[in-house]
């Protein structure tokens, strides 16, 4: 499987080839899909929020209400790296989340996440989503090079893989413009770790 990272098979070996802006716009489009099931949902791209330590620019900020008016704030960062995201990046995101009084945080990454980063994300309730080209979702057993996916599969141009580490296993759920169910489930999760 040449398209997978040899040291962490749950991650892609190479990031998708697209501009940072196109990457962020695709992520924001997925987030906008969430609004269909949430009250007073709004998502903004490249939004500034003020914290006690200063001003932060986030790649995305989503807001919605629950329980007849309580506002929930989610901050989103999109990392475009050539290797899996390290735990330190999630620690920084958690600090920003606390500083701007956000309720939840999400990180999208083009080359996935290190195992320690997924452990930290689980402890803090941070959503970790690997951003991949649609054909990354296609696998087949073959002795030779994996063939291109058949066109009848109608794979999306880009997809996200929500990665959650539980009991030493990495659980993966697919996200794209037609199905943001895993993100909806993550948002509706009632656990808000301290």
GUFIKOL-404012 format. One line per field, with one value per residue (C-alpha): x, y, z. Coordinates in Angstrom, 2 decimals. Layout:
// GUFIKOL-404012
x <- X; ...
y <- Y; ...
z <- Z; ...
END
This chain:
// GUFIKOL-404012
x <- 0.00; 2.24; -0.33; -0.15; 2.50; 4.75; 5.28; 1.61; -0.69; -3.75; -2.19; -1.58; 2.04; 1.60; -0.70; -3.30; -2.07; -4.26; -3.78; -4.17; -7.19; -8.90; -8.23; -9.82; -12.79; -13.49; -13.39; -15.71; -18.12; -18.26; -18.92; -21.74; -23.42; -23.71; -25.99; -28.97; -29.43; -28.39; -30.21; -28.89; -25.82; -23.18; -19.67; -17.08; -13.79; -10.69; -12.40; -10.58; -11.41; -10.05; -8.58; -6.87; -3.47; -4.39; -6.08; -6.23; -7.18; -8.86; -9.32; -12.95; -15.29; -18.69; -21.42; -24.85; -27.33; -28.71; -31.32; -33.25; -30.39; -27.10; -24.37; -21.78; -18.49; -16.21; -12.79; -11.25; -7.66; -6.45; -2.85; -1.14; 1.96; 4.06; 4.16; 1.63; 0.64; 2.43; 0.81; 2.29; 0.04; -3.04; -1.78; -1.51; -5.01; -6.37; -4.73; -6.32; -9.69; -9.49; -8.23; -11.16; -13.68; -14.65; -16.50; -14.92; -11.99; -11.35; -8.12; -7.93; -4.56; -3.36; -0.96; -2.85; -1.85; 0.79; -0.46; 0.39; -1.58; -4.62; -4.21; -4.21; -7.17; -9.17; -8.39; -9.42; -12.30; -10.64; -11.87; -8.98; -9.78; -7.34; -7.99; -7.38; -8.04; -11.13; -9.19; -7.40; -10.66; -10.31; -8.45; -8.17; -6.00; -3.52; -0.05; 0.70; 0.24; -3.23; -5.37; -7.22; -10.68; -13.50; -15.48; -18.79; -17.69; -18.21; -15.60; -15.53; -12.64; -11.71; -12.76; -12.08; -11.38; -12.43; -9.86; -10.56; -8.32; -10.16; -8.60; -5.47; -7.40; -7.83; -11.43; -12.04; -15.21; -15.45; -16.69; -17.42; -19.87; -22.60; -22.08; -21.01; -22.71; -19.52; -18.97; -22.60; -22.17; -18.97; -20.67; -23.64; -21.36; -22.28; -18.83; -16.91; -13.55; -11.92
y <- 0.00; 2.77; 5.48; 4.70; 5.86; 2.85; 3.81; 4.56; 2.67; 4.68; 7.80; 8.70; 8.76; 12.01; 15.00; 15.80; 18.32; 21.39; 24.95; 25.85; 27.99; 25.18; 22.81; 25.17; 25.88; 22.14; 21.70; 24.67; 23.16; 19.96; 22.04; 23.91; 20.55; 20.17; 23.18; 21.30; 19.52; 22.24; 25.34; 28.74; 27.21; 29.48; 28.71; 31.25; 30.79; 32.61; 34.15; 36.10; 35.50; 37.41; 35.57; 36.78; 36.20; 38.06; 37.68; 34.32; 33.57; 30.19; 28.41; 27.87; 28.77; 27.14; 28.35; 26.93; 26.89; 24.15; 23.99; 26.97; 29.44; 28.28; 29.12; 26.44; 27.52; 25.15; 26.19; 24.49; 24.34; 22.86; 21.62; 21.05; 19.09; 16.46; 14.20; 13.19; 15.87; 15.63; 15.89; 19.38; 20.82; 19.48; 20.82; 24.26; 23.95; 22.98; 26.08; 28.31; 26.64; 27.47; 31.01; 31.96; 30.03; 27.66; 24.46; 22.12; 21.93; 20.13; 19.61; 18.54; 17.32; 16.31; 13.59; 12.32; 12.12; 10.42; 7.86; 10.12; 12.95; 10.66; 9.68; 13.35; 14.13; 11.31; 12.60; 16.16; 15.43; 17.02; 15.79; 14.62; 14.33; 13.29; 15.06; 12.74; 12.45; 10.34; 7.47; 6.93; 5.31; 2.58; -0.58; -3.93; -6.98; -7.29; -8.72; -5.94; -2.20; -1.27; -0.39; 2.91; 2.83; 1.99; 5.05; 3.49; 3.96; 7.72; 8.49; 12.12; 14.34; 14.72; 13.00; 13.19; 10.32; 11.01; 9.14; 8.19; 6.07; 3.71; 0.91; 0.90; 0.70; 3.46; 3.77; 5.51; 7.06; 8.63; 12.17; 13.94; 16.52; 13.86; 12.38; 14.38; 11.98; 11.19; 14.92; 15.32; 12.46; 14.03; 17.42; 15.85; 13.96; 15.24; 14.74; 17.98; 17.00; 19.50
z <- 0.00; -1.29; -0.48; 3.29; 5.70; 6.38; 10.05; 10.78; 8.42; 9.48; 7.85; 4.20; 3.02; 1.09; 1.52; -1.15; -3.71; -3.25; -2.08; 1.60; 0.71; -1.26; 1.65; 4.18; 1.89; 1.55; 5.34; 5.87; 3.28; 5.38; 8.48; 6.73; 6.08; 9.86; 10.05; 8.68; 12.00; 14.48; 15.76; 14.71; 13.15; 11.62; 10.38; 9.32; 7.51; 8.86; 11.87; 14.58; 18.23; 21.19; 24.15; 27.30; 25.63; 22.45; 19.08; 17.28; 13.69; 13.24; 9.93; 10.90; 13.74; 14.13; 16.47; 17.26; 20.12; 22.35; 25.08; 23.73; 23.52; 25.06; 22.53; 21.68; 20.07; 18.12; 16.84; 13.80; 12.60; 9.31; 9.32; 5.99; 6.88; 5.13; 8.21; 10.91; 13.43; 16.77; 20.21; 20.76; 18.04; 19.82; 23.16; 21.53; 20.07; 23.51; 25.03; 22.38; 22.97; 26.67; 26.04; 23.76; 25.92; 23.12; 24.00; 21.48; 19.07; 15.80; 13.90; 10.28; 8.97; 5.51; 6.73; 9.75; 13.40; 15.49; 18.00; 20.96; 19.37; 19.07; 22.75; 23.78; 21.53; 23.15; 26.64; 25.75; 23.38; 20.35; 16.96; 14.76; 11.07; 8.35; 5.05; 2.07; -1.65; -2.30; -3.85; -0.50; 0.62; -2.02; -1.12; -2.79; -2.37; -5.17; -5.70; -8.10; -7.75; -6.56; -9.57; -9.84; -8.27; -10.68; -11.78; -10.69; -7.04; -7.42; -4.78; -3.65; -4.72; -1.06; 2.13; 5.83; 8.16; 11.76; 13.83; 17.42; 19.59; 21.94; 24.01; 21.87; 18.60; 16.04; 14.92; 11.58; 10.19; 6.73; 6.08; 2.79; 1.43; 1.21; 4.68; 7.73; 10.16; 12.12; 12.74; 13.81; 16.28; 17.63; 18.09; 19.87; 22.26; 25.72; 27.18; 27.62; 29.11; 31.44
END
